């Protein structure tokens, strides 16, 4: 009887111990889940906040050096917490929505595009952490190498995938640190992002383990806690990161010292102020044209040699019928347009007349319509007019904006027309090749609208426009833009900042004529120059308001927006050559391939070391 009682007591004791252990495991798992969700979400929100702060409108660029650090801490911790990637996605989606809020301003349908693009871009932070964790914890690769390679590879992918979105690269935040961004003529703006993330990864290694506990990234009992400081491996990584940063700055100072800017043509940038919106009646053609003529006349007085109007600001289209089309063919192609209109030379005559009156070459932003057998093609164009020969060239925009200028997949998904201003057609047709406008001894390459934010496109245009037989290269990049859709928002600033990197990458000055602003002259170092003369077109005689005489507000340093103006400047020509133009995106492409390899390696078994494999 005593034996039975003793056995029952032992059985009850064992059961109680098992229940206590099971209960402790549940409590620990619940605690781990709470720690993981809170910590990961906190890190993601912090990273997103820092990213938003380092770009416009806040423009606190030093914070960019800390922005990747919270995500890199999630890479550093050995054990992946539950819901970590969901928390990362949620935090970064909120950040993207804040950064891209200007997209909604053009039309109510843009709210859908704003949300869709934000949710898509938030995926990259998830992939960044996942791919980096595979490389660091499965293959024991150093964080200081893995972090910048994966980040750069994903920026390159983002610039190309689904027509690409090369905005808000981390390196773009450093546009004012001219010495740092000179590396762009070797590897593009991607190189600047690489350096920043390298430094952030080094800072990540310096974060003590007990801070990870306080940040609720790990439990108190997980991971070794040592008081010995950095390991030898960590010390080597930090030293290498410092070396990358120092060598980048050294290259920048040396490259800027080589600059020998020579005076080029005296260029006038005409800037109207016409807000674009599908929600309100557009301004009359006469108002648009006369405003630009008035500003044009003021630029002529300053002896401008080349005058540039913004995108689409010559309000009447250029009709271009094929020579073999009869009037009957034209009636069938476009029943609502009289055939006589196709053969009317009024537009070309007006363009020539204005060029001759100005005594200067003019570049007009205009819509052109080509009629060929069984087809009508609308183009967003830049037309080059010389006083001696008339129309001397035309460039048709090659990189069109989806839904804004054309409807992707409209043949398969016709309902997509509801999200575009083109209800009766599929929109515009892209141009086939770059153009070079020659005037005097100068060669100019035009790009239109957001094309100056696409690094590989601008690089191809500069490379294809170089004439090696005559030893001629592109002297000036010319951007014609209509940013009136975004109502003076931070988009105008960010567009200008992103474009500045094209000048460094190609070692070619860039001039921008932008409706509502920000028009600017950017030299080959990426410096956004104050023009020789800033003409405030909104000030009238006997006005009490003093005219603005500079492109920036003297008190805040902010660029003037939403005003009529003309900027006159002698463009500084840059004789340096760019390896980026010659070799392209070899560096960023290697980073992208390495990122793909890291992601794919999770499916490769690691022999005899299953106990070392850490969940990603």
C-alpha angles and dihedrals in degrees: 000000000000089000092054091049091049091050091049091049091049090048092050091048092051091048091050091050091050091049091049091049092047091047091049090050091052092047091048092048091049090047090049091051092050091047092048097048095044095042096045093044091047092050092046093049091046092050091047092048092051091048091052093047095050092057130058137321089036093027096190092159098177089067089068088078089063099037097088093043098086091052091045089055087059087053092048099054110092100221122055112229123221118271090011096134093044089053091048091051094048094049095048094045088058090050094049092049089054095047095047098041090117090071092077095062101083100060140343090253088063090073087075093050090046092055094041094051092045093051090046094051091048088067091070093067090054092050090046094057094040097049092043092051091053092053096043102041104027098039100023094233118162117267092223089063100035098049099056094039094054093041092050093044091053092048088054091049091049090052091058111026116100093357089317138255110224096176129117096021107172091241092058089073090070097060091124094054094078097178091056097050096051088091085076090085088065105041106000127248086311088078092061091053089049092056093048094050091046089057092045090052090053090051089050091059090053093059108106118238094241088061088060088057092049090048088054093240096122136019119254093249097049125092129013118290113208132174095205095094122218121012119231090256092052091047091053091050093050090048092051091049090053089049092053091050094046094047091049091054091045091053090048094054092046093047094049090049088059093058114116104174115198124200113261132179122327102247131193120206113203115208122187124187109228117143111219120216140147089214097067139041111277119239117267119268090239093054093050094046097045092048091054091044090054092051090043091056091052090052090051090059088060091057097247112183097198123029122194128199122198127258114297094354095126092082102205122073125240110237114212115182120182114252094240095057119107125208089257090054090052092049090053094047096049111011093182095058123074113234090234090066091061091058096043110119096194095111095050090045092051091049092051092045092052092049092050092046089052094045087222142094112262133203113202129194105225142154113244127196121203121198119200134157108309093346143088117194123192117201135190098226147182113212121202116211126185125194091229102047107014118223104022102169148353133209122199116205110255103189106058125192112246113242090000095068105005139011115240117219091003091146091058098033108031093173088075088081087080089069096052137064088235103087097155101039143022091260129240130351120233121242120248105223147010122267134217120208113204123199124162107324094332132100118201128190116202126214124180132221115317093003088096088065093058107087099192093047095051090044090053091048092052092045094048092045094057115103106210093179092062095031090243127143134178108287100188137016112217121202122193112192142171108204092163089110090074100055100226094309128147088276089082092056095043092048090055093046093050091048091053090070091061089064092054095042093052098030086230125124115244126210121193128199105191131180107236088004169245096157113170151156115235121191128214092270090059093252113149100223130215105241122245088241131015113195115199104214095189098065116095130194116280090020117148091213112090115233120255108247101181134050092240134057107256093219104042102023090228119141116254113251138183099029138114109251147145123218120203121195141153103235115234108229117215120216096189120108128226128227087200090063090049101044105020127201099345092133098049091043091055089050091051093049090049089052091052090049092052092049093047093048092072086079093054113094116235106221122228092353104081089128090061096052110109119204110255 
